[in-house]
Amino acid sequence: MTWDVALILVTDGLANGAIYLLAGLGLVLIFSVTRVVFVPFGDIAAFAALSLAAFETGRVPPTIGMVAVLTALALATEVGGLLRRGEAARIPKAVLMWGVLPAIPCVLAWLAARPGVPVAVHIAVAVLLVVPIAPLLARVVFQPIADASVLVLLIVSLALHFLLSGLGLLFFGPEGSRTTPLTSAVFTLGDGFTVSGQVVLMVGAAIVLSGLFFLVFERTVAGKALRATAVNRVGARLVGIRPVRTALLAYGCASLLAGLIGVLIAPVTTMYYDSGFIIGLKAFVAAIIGGLVSYPMTAVGALAVGVVESFASFWSGALKDVIVFSLLIPVLMLRSFLAAHSEEEEDEVDQ
C-alpha cells in the first residue's frame, strides 16, 4: 500500500465516520433519555434518502403515506388514552399535536413534488418529511411501555425495525436509488490529491451539527432538561421536568439527524429500503465504544469505525463488516474489566 492509497482510504473513512458520528449521536441521545436502543434509526435515514430520490424523479414520495398511517395510529392512541382517563377536554390539543403538526410535512412534500421546484426545497422537505416518524413511533409503541426493562425495549425496537423494513419494501419497492451530488466541487490538496466536495460537505456537516448539539445541551433550557432526564429520570420529574416531553424531544432531534444523514449519504451510496439497518448497526458499534452515554467517545468511536471499515474494504471487501463488528469484542471485554461490580455479583461468581 502506497501513501497515496492510504490517504484516499483515510479520507473515505473520515467521510463514513462522519455519517456514523451523526447516527451515533442520535442513538446515544435516545438511549440516555429513554433507555431505548432505537434500532429503526437507520431506517428513517433510508426513508429520507429514498424520498429525495423520489423528488428527483418527479414522483410523490411514498413516505407521505407512511407518515399519514403513523399519524392516524398516534392520534388514535392519544385520544383513546385521554378518553380512558376522563380528560376529553384535552382532545383538541391532542388533535393539533398528533394530527395536524405531523400532517404539515406531508402537505409540503405533496406540493414540492410538482415540477419546477428547486432542489434545495426538495432536500429540506425530504428531511422534514421524516422528522415526525420517530416521535410518532414513540407515541404508539414505546410510550405505553416506557417503564419496561431495557431488554424488553430492545426486543420491541428490533421488531419495530423489521416492521419498518417491510413497510419500506411495500412503499418504495426493492429497487435502489442514488441521488445527484449536493455539490460538484472538487478540491485539490497538493501533489494532485483531490477530495470531492460531497465528502467535504459530509465531514463539515458532522462537525457543525456536533457543535450545535454541544451548544444546545449547554446553553438552552431544552438541552439542560434532556441532560437532567438522562442523568436521573426521577430527579428530573421532581424538579418539574416531564420525561415524556423530553423523550419526544429526543426522538424528534434524532429523527432530524436521521433525515440529514439520508440526504448526505444518498449521493455516494445506492440506498435500498433496508440499507439503513447496516448504517444504524455500525453507528451502534460507535455508541457502544462510548458506553451509550458519552458523546465525545461516541464521536471517536464513529471515526475509528469509519477508518477501520475503509481499510478493511481495501484488504478484503467480503470481510469488511466482520472486521468492523469484531471491534465490539475487545471494547466489551475492556468495559467489562473496567466496570465496577457489586459485591452481590462477585459472590455469585465465587459460588
N, C-alpha and C positions, 0 to 999 in steps of 0.2 A: 504493500500500500504506500502510495506516494503522499507527500504533504498536501498536494492539491486535492487528491481524493478525500483525505482526512478532513480537509477544510470544508469540502462540499457536504460530507456526512454530518459534520458538526452543525453546519447551517440548517440542513434539513431536520436534524434532531432538535435544534432550538425552536424551529417552526412548529414541529409536532408537540414539543414540550410546552409551548405557549398555549396550544389548544388544551392539553391535559391540565395545565395550570388553571385555566378558567373553569374547566369541568370539576377539577378537584376542589376549588374554592366553593363551588355550588354544593358539592356533596358534603363538605365539612360544615358549611353553613346550615344545611338542613339537619344533619345529624346532631350537631351541637345544640340546636334549639328543640328538636322534636324526637331525637333518638331513632330516627328512621334512616336506614341506608337506602337512599332513593335510587333504586336500580333503573327506573324509567327515564332518568335524566338524559341519557344518550338518545333515547327515542324522540324526545322533544327536539333535540338538536337536529336529528334527521328529518323531522317533520318541517322544521324551518327551512332546511336546505331544499327539500322537495317542493315546498310552497314557492320558494323563489324560482325554482326551475319551472314550475307551472306558470308563473307570471311571464317568464321569458318566452315561453312557447304560446302565449296568448290564451291560456286556459284559466278557468276559475280554480283556485287551489282547493283540492278536496278537504283540506284541513278545516275549511268552514263547516262542513257537515259534522266533522268530529267534534269541534268546539261546540256546535249547536247541541249535539246529543249530550255532551258532558254538562252543558249549561242547564238543560232540562232536568237531568238527573240531580244536579246540585240544588237547583231551585226546589224540586220536589222533596228532597231530603231536608232542606232547611225549613220549608213551610210545614212539612209533617212534624218536625221536631217542635216548632212553635205551637202548633195545634195541640200536641200532646201535653205541653207544659202550660196550656191555657194562656198563651201570650199572642193572641190573634191580632192585637193592635200593632205588633211589630212586623206583620206580614208585608205592608207596603215598602218598608225599608229593606226587607229581605228580597223583595222583587227587584228593587233598584240595585242592590249589591250583587245578587246572584243571577239575575235575569237580564237586566239592562246593560250593566257595565261589561260583562263578557261578550255581549252581542255587538258592542260597538266595533271591535276589531274585525268582526265578521262582515259587517256592513262596509267598512273601509276596504277590506280585501275584495269584496264583490265589486265595489266601484273602481278599485285600482286595476282590476282585470280587463278594463276597457282599453281599446287601442289608444296609443299616443301618450300614455302615462310615463313620466321619466323613470329611469332605472333607480334613482335614489329613493323615489317613493315606493317602488316595489320592494326594495331592501328594507325600508323602515316598516312597511306594512307586514312583510313576511316575519319580521321579529315580533311586532305587536300581536300578530295572529296567534302565536304560540304562548305568549305570556300568560293568558288565563288557564292554560292546560294544567299546570302543576297545582295552583290553588283549587281548581275545580276537583281534581283528583283527590286532593287532601280533604276537601269537604265531604266528598262522597265516601271515600274509603278509609282514610287514616284518622280523621277527627273522631268518629264513633269508637275507635279502639285505641285512643291516644295513650291510655294507661296500661296497655298490654306490654308484655316483655319485649326486649329488643329482638329476640329470636322470632317471636310471632310477627312483629312488624317487618322483619327481614323477609320472612316467608310470604307475607302478603305483598310486599314490594316486588318480590320476584314474580309472583303470579300476575301482578299488575303489568309487569314488563311484557310477559307473554301475551296478555290480553291486548296491550297497545300494539305489539308487533303484528298480531293477527289483524287488528283494525287497520294498521298501516298497509298490510298486503291487500286488504279489502278496498281501501280508499285510493291508494297510489298504484297498486299493481306491482308485478315483480320486476319491471324494468328499472334500471338505474338512470340517474341524471347527473349531469355536471354543468354548472353554470359558467358564464363568462367571467374572466378575472375582474375583480373590482378595480384594478389599476393595471395598466400596461407598461408602467415604468420599469426600467432596468438600471441598476446601479453597478458601476464598475469600481472595484476596490483594489486597484493596483495589480500589475502584472497579469492583466486580462481576466482576473477572477470577478465574476458577475453574480449579483443577487437580484432576484426578481422583486418587483415592488409588492407583489402579493405576500411574499414571505416577510418583507419588512413590515407590511401592514398587520400581519398576524402577530408578530412579536411586539410591535408598537401597541396594538390594541390590548394585548395581555398586560403590558407594563402600565398603560393608562388606566385600565379597568381595575387592576390591583391597587393602584394608588387611590382611585376613587373609593374602593372598598375600605381602604385604611382610613380615609377621611370621614366616610360615613360612620364607621364604627367608633371613631374617636371624637367626632365633632358634632354629631347630630343626636337628638333625643331618641329617634327610632333605632339608631345604631347602638346606643347605650342600653336600650330596652332589649335588643337582641342579645347583647353580651350578658346582661343580667339574667335573662332566661336561660342562656347556655350554661352559666355558672351554677345557678340554683333556681329551679322552677318554683319551688315552694316559697323561697325568699322573695323572688320576683313578684309572686302573687300577693305576698303580704304588703309590699310597698306599692300596690296598685297597678302592676303590670299584668295584663291578661295574656297568658301563654297562648291562647287560641289565636289572638290577633298577631302576636309576634311570629307564631308558626306560619300563619298565612302570608305575613310579610316576607319571611324567609323563603317560602315556596315561590312567591312572586319574583323575588330577586334572583333565585336560582333559575327560574323559567326564563327570565330575561337573559341571563348568562347563556343558557342553552340556545336561545334564539340567535344570539350574536355568534356563538360557536358555529351554528349551522350555516350562516351566511359567509363566515370566514373560511370554512373548510370546504364548502361546496365547489369553489373553482379549482381546487387542487386534488380532490378525491371524488371519484364517482360514488354517489350516495344512493343506497337502496333503502327500502322500508325498514330493514333490520340492521343497517350499518351503525346505528347509534349504540348498540349493545357493546361492541368492542371498544368504542371510544370511552363509554362510561366505565368499562371494566379496567382499562388502563389508567383512567383517572382515579379509580378506586385504589389501584396499587399505590399511586402517589399519595392519596389520602391516608392509606394505611401507614406509609412511611411517616406521615405527620401525626399518626396516632388518632386520626379523625377529630382532632381538637386544635392542632397547631397549623395556622395558615402559613407562616414562613417555612416550616418544614415541609408542608404540602407543596409549596412552590418549588423548593429544592428537589423534592421527590419527583415532581412532574417534569422538570428539566432533565433530571437523571434518566427517567423512563424514556423520554423522547430521544436523548442521545444514545442510550443503550439500544433502543429499537432501531435507530438509523444504522448503527454499526452492525447490529445483528442481521439486518436485512441485506447488508453488503456481503457478509460472510456466508449466510445461509438464509435465503428468503423463506424457506419452508419452516425453519425453526425459530424465526424471529419472535413470534408470540410466546413460544415456550421459554425462550431466554428471558423475555421481559417479565413474564409471570413468575419465573424462578426467583426473581428479586424478592418476592414475598417471603421465601423460606428463611434466608438469613435475617431479614428485617424482623419477622415474627419471633425468631429464636432470640435475637438480641433484645427485643422488647420484653419477652418473657423473662429473660435473665435479669434485666434491669428493673422490672416491675416489683413493687413491694407486695409480698404475700402475707396474708393474715396468719396468725398462729393456728387458727382452726384448720386452714388449708394445709399448713405444714404437718399438723397432727394427722390429718387424713392420709398424707403421703407416707408418713412414717409407719402408719398401721398397715 
